[in-house]
Amino acid sequence: MHKLSYSFIIPVYNRPIEIKELLTSFLELKGGFKYEIVIVEDGSIEPSEVVVNQFSSKLNISYYFKPNSGPGASRNFGMQRANGNYFIVLDSDVILPSNYLVEVDNYLQKKFFHCFGGPDAAHKSFSALQKAINFSMTSFLTTGGIRGGSEAVDDFQPRSFNLGLSKEAFEAIGGFGKIHPGEDPDLVLRLQKKGFNTTLIKNAFVYHKRRISWKKFYTQVNKFGKVRPILNKWHPESKKITYWFPSLFLIGFILAICLFFFGNFYLLMFYGFYFSLILLSAFITTKSLQIAIMSLVAVAIQFYGYGSGFLSSTVKLSLSKKPIEAIFPKLFFK
């Protein structure tokens, strides 16, 4: 294996404050590694160039501004111009723990993988809403650990907020596609078809801010639900019954309400028990009753948003004979 040379690829869209927080965390990285940071401004109205320039004397940064074409194309743009042989893709709304690169390098030196993913966590400085959303998105009780909490290490499907990709693998598949969201599982599934193995580095976590309002969170998870049937159509081997769970959960809840009016309480009691587990688990995890209660709201929004998006997308794909991009124009960048 050649000596690894790391390039961090960070697309940014109207987030100068978050870029400042991310670049500040780079200053605390341990290990003494030489690396570069490639920031790609994706047609932002609020550009980050002034913020980036504040760090240019302290960090090895390249800054590019391009017309808006989405995060996938922006990551490809950055990787095409990077000098390293191993790319680490980050979202602009993450903060790196000081040992991040040490954990990545130690893992890859022991057993090399062309693609890895890492989990996310809530930083102590995050708001109560952000911590509640983080719990909802990472808890085994809600997502089954698919974002790195407890999923199996081998054949892990990394998410693009914290994803490593070798230059060789990038060149073999041509990078990310035009769909968004969903460009990260699509990339990973294409990698695996080409014979590249993926892995989870559990200790290489990042602090991920996510959405800062309930409305934005709903929009995000609803889109997640809409793209999954598209990915299943593109990659039939990736289909899992678990992708149906939020939709079945939503249908079951509606059925439970209907049965309640006919004097049958059992199904509704099941939902009450489940949300009690959520409340207890969130309280134990966050040590905050406020965040635990907000986590109930986050879980409800997550299941409704994803489940309804998955169902509507499945029906549209079944009934329409149009090309996928024509059926879902808002999920694709031109």
C-alpha positions in Angstrom: 0.0 0.0 0.0 1.3 3.5 -0.9 1.7 6.1 1.8 -1.6 7.8 2.3 -1.9 11.5 1.5 -5.2 12.9 2.7 -7.4 15.6 1.0 -10.5 16.8 2.9 -13.3 17.7 0.4 -15.9 20.1 1.8 -18.8 21.4 -0.4 -20.4 24.5 1.2 -23.6 26.3 0.4 -24.5 29.5 2.4 -22.8 28.3 5.6 -19.9 30.7 6.4 -20.4 30.4 10.2 -20.4 26.6 10.2 -17.3 26.6 7.9 -15.5 28.7 10.5 -16.4 26.2 13.3 -15.2 23.3 11.1 -11.9 25.0 10.2 -11.3 25.9 13.8 -11.6 22.2 14.7 -8.9 21.4 12.1 -6.5 23.5 14.1 -6.9 21.0 17.0 -6.2 17.8 15.0 -3.6 15.5 16.6 -1.0 13.3 14.8 1.0 15.8 13.0 -0.3 14.7 9.6 0.2 16.7 6.4 -3.1 17.2 4.6 -5.0 19.6 2.4 -8.5 21.0 2.7 -10.4 21.6 -0.5 -13.5 23.8 -0.1 -15.9 24.1 -3.0 -18.4 26.9 -2.8 -21.5 25.7 -4.6 -22.9 29.0 -5.9 -23.6 30.4 -2.5 -25.3 33.8 -2.0 -23.4 34.0 1.3 -19.9 32.9 0.3 -17.3 31.7 2.8 -14.2 33.1 1.1 -13.6 35.8 3.8 -13.8 33.2 6.5 -11.6 30.8 4.6 -9.0 33.5 4.1 -8.7 33.9 7.9 -7.3 30.3 8.1 -5.1 30.4 5.0 -2.0 31.1 6.9 -2.7 28.3 9.4 -4.1 25.5 7.2 -3.3 24.2 3.7 -6.6 25.3 2.0 -7.7 25.5 -1.6 -10.9 27.5 -2.2 -13.0 27.2 -5.3 -16.3 29.0 -6.3 -18.5 27.4 -8.9 -22.1 27.7 -10.1 -24.7 25.8 -8.1 -24.8 22.1 -9.2 -25.5 20.3 -5.9 -23.3 18.6 -3.3 -22.5 15.5 -5.4 -21.1 17.4 -8.3 -19.3 19.8 -5.9 -17.5 16.9 -4.2 -16.5 15.5 -7.6 -15.2 19.0 -8.5 -13.1 19.1 -5.4 -11.7 15.5 -5.7 -10.7 16.2 -9.4 -8.6 19.1 -8.1 -7.2 17.5 -4.9 -3.6 16.5 -4.6 -4.0 13.6 -2.2 -4.5 9.9 -2.9 -7.2 9.5 -0.3 -10.2 11.8 0.0 -12.2 12.5 3.1 -15.6 14.0 2.3 -17.2 16.1 5.1 -20.4 18.1 5.3 -19.8 21.8 6.2 -22.0 21.5 9.3 -19.7 19.1 11.1 -17.0 19.6 13.8 -14.0 17.2 14.0 -12.8 15.7 17.3 -9.1 16.2 17.8 -8.3 12.5 17.3 -10.3 12.1 14.1 -7.4 11.7 11.6 -5.4 9.5 14.1 -8.3 7.1 14.2 -8.7 7.0 10.4 -5.0 6.6 9.7 -4.5 3.9 12.3 -7.4 1.9 11.0 -6.4 2.1 7.3 -2.8 1.3 8.0 -3.8 -1.9 9.7 -6.3 -3.0 7.1 -6.7 -0.8 4.0 -10.2 -0.1 2.6 -10.9 2.0 -0.5 -14.0 3.5 1.2 -15.0 4.0 4.8 -17.6 5.8 6.8 -17.8 7.1 10.3 -20.6 7.8 12.8 -21.9 11.1 14.0 -22.5 12.5 17.5 -23.9 15.5 19.2 -21.4 18.1 20.5 -22.0 19.5 24.0 -22.4 23.0 22.4 -25.4 21.8 20.2 -28.9 23.1 20.8 -31.5 20.9 22.5 -33.3 20.6 19.1 -30.1 19.4 17.4 -29.4 16.9 20.2 -32.9 15.6 19.9 -32.6 15.2 16.1 -29.3 13.5 16.6 -30.8 11.0 18.9 -33.6 10.3 16.5 -31.2 9.7 13.6 -28.7 7.6 15.4 -30.6 5.5 18.0 -30.9 1.8 17.4 -34.6 2.1 18.4 -35.3 4.3 15.4 -32.8 3.6 12.6 -31.3 0.4 13.7 -27.8 2.0 13.8 -27.5 2.4 10.0 -25.6 5.7 10.4 -22.8 4.0 12.3 -24.2 3.5 15.7 -24.3 -0.3 15.7 -24.4 -1.6 12.2 -21.9 -4.3 11.1 -18.5 -3.0 10.1 -18.2 -5.0 6.9 -20.0 -3.7 3.8 -21.1 -0.6 5.7 -22.8 2.1 3.6 -21.0 5.4 4.5 -22.9 8.7 4.5 -21.4 11.7 2.8 -21.2 13.8 6.0 -18.2 11.6 7.0 -16.9 9.5 4.1 -13.5 8.4 3.0 -12.7 7.4 -0.6 -9.5 6.5 -2.3 -8.5 8.3 -5.5 -8.4 4.9 -7.2 -12.0 4.1 -6.3 -13.1 7.6 -7.2 -11.6 7.3 -10.7 -13.1 3.8 -11.2 -16.7 4.9 -10.8 -16.6 8.6 -11.6 -17.7 9.9 -8.2 -21.1 10.9 -7.1 -24.3 11.0 -9.2 -26.8 13.8 -9.8 -29.4 12.6 -7.4 -29.7 14.4 -4.0 -30.2 13.2 -1.4 -29.2 9.6 -2.0 -26.0 10.2 -3.8 -23.9 8.6 -1.1 -25.7 5.2 -0.9 -25.7 5.2 -4.8 -22.0 5.8 -4.8 -21.3 3.0 -2.3 -23.5 0.5 -4.1 -21.7 1.2 -7.4 -18.4 0.8 -5.6 -19.4 -2.5 -4.2 -20.5 -3.7 -7.7 -16.9 -2.9 -8.9 -15.5 -5.0 -6.1 -14.4 -2.3 -3.7 -15.0 -3.2 0.0 -16.4 -0.6 2.4 -16.0 -0.4 6.2 -17.1 1.5 9.3 -14.5 3.1 11.5 -16.5 3.5 14.7 -14.0 5.7 16.4 -13.8 8.1 13.5 -16.9 10.0 14.4 -17.8 13.7 13.8 -20.1 16.1 15.5 -22.9 16.7 13.1 -25.2 19.6 13.5 -27.9 18.5 11.1 -31.1 20.6 10.6 -31.9 23.6 12.9 -35.7 23.5 12.6 -38.5 21.0 12.7 -39.6 22.0 9.2 -36.1 21.6 7.7 -35.8 18.2 9.4 -39.1 17.0 8.0 -38.1 18.1 4.5 -34.8 16.2 4.8 -36.2 12.9 6.0 -39.1 13.1 3.6 -36.6 13.3 0.7 -34.7 10.4 2.3 -37.9 8.4 2.0 -38.5 9.5 -1.6 -35.1 8.5 -2.9 -34.9 5.0 -1.4 -37.4 3.4 -3.9 -35.3 5.0 -6.6 -32.2 3.5 -5.2 -33.9 0.1 -4.9 -34.9 0.3 -8.6 -31.3 1.2 -9.6 -29.8 -1.4 -7.3 -32.3 -4.3 -6.8 -29.7 -6.2 -4.7 -29.9 -3.5 -2.0 -33.6 -4.0 -1.3 -34.4 -4.7 2.4 -37.7 -5.1 4.2 -36.4 -2.7 6.8 -36.8 0.2 4.4 -40.5 -0.4 4.6 -40.6 -0.1 8.4 -41.3 3.6 8.7 -44.2 3.3 6.2 -45.6 0.3 8.0 -45.2 2.1 11.3 -47.2 5.0 9.9 -49.9 2.8 8.5 -50.1 0.8 11.7 -50.5 4.0 13.8 -53.4 5.1 11.6 -55.0 1.7 12.0 -54.4 1.9 15.8 -56.3 5.2 15.9 -59.2 3.7 14.0 -59.3 0.6 16.2 -59.3 2.8 19.3 -62.7 4.3 18.3 -64.1 0.7 18.0 -62.9 -0.1 21.5 -59.7 -2.0 20.7 -56.8 -0.5 22.6 -54.1 -3.1 22.1 -52.3 -1.7 19.0 -52.4 1.8 20.4 -50.9 0.5 23.6 -48.0 -1.0 21.6 -47.3 2.5 20.2 -47.5 3.9 23.7 -45.0 1.3 24.9 -42.6 2.1 22.0 -42.6 5.8 22.6 -42.1 5.2 26.3 -38.9 3.3 25.4 -37.9 6.2 23.2 -38.4 8.6 26.0 -36.5 6.5 28.5 -33.6 5.8 26.1 -33.3 9.4 25.1 -33.3 10.5 28.7 -30.6 8.0 29.6 -28.5 9.0 26.5 -28.8 12.8 26.8 -29.5 13.1 30.6 -32.0 15.8 29.8 -35.8 15.5 30.2 -36.3 18.4 27.8 -34.2 16.7 25.1 -35.9 13.4 25.8 -39.4 15.0 25.2 -38.1 16.7 22.1 -36.8 13.4 20.9 -40.3 12.1 20.8 -41.2 14.9 18.4 -38.1 14.2 16.3 -39.0 10.5 16.1 -42.6 11.2 15.1 -41.4 13.6 12.4 -38.8 11.2 11.2 -41.2 8.2 10.8 -44.0 10.3 9.3 -41.6 12.2 6.9 -39.6 9.1 5.7 -42.6 6.8 5.7 -44.9 9.1 3.7 -42.1 9.9 1.3 -41.3 6.3 0.7 -44.9 5.4 0.1 -45.5 8.3 -2.3 -42.3 7.5 -4.3 -43.1 3.8 -4.5 -46.6 4.5 -5.9 -45.3 7.0 -8.4 -42.6 4.7 -9.6 -45.2 1.9 -10.0 -47.8 3.9 -11.9 -45.6 6.1 -14.1 -43.7 5.0 -17.2 -41.7 8.3 -17.4 -38.0 8.5 -16.8 -37.2 8.7 -13.1 -35.7 12.2 -13.5 -39.0 13.4 -15.1 -41.0 11.9 -12.2 -38.9 13.5 -9.5 -37.3 16.6 -11.0 -36.6 18.2 -7.6 -34.4 15.2 -6.5 -31.9 15.7 -9.4 -29.5 18.4 -10.3 -28.9 19.2 -13.9 
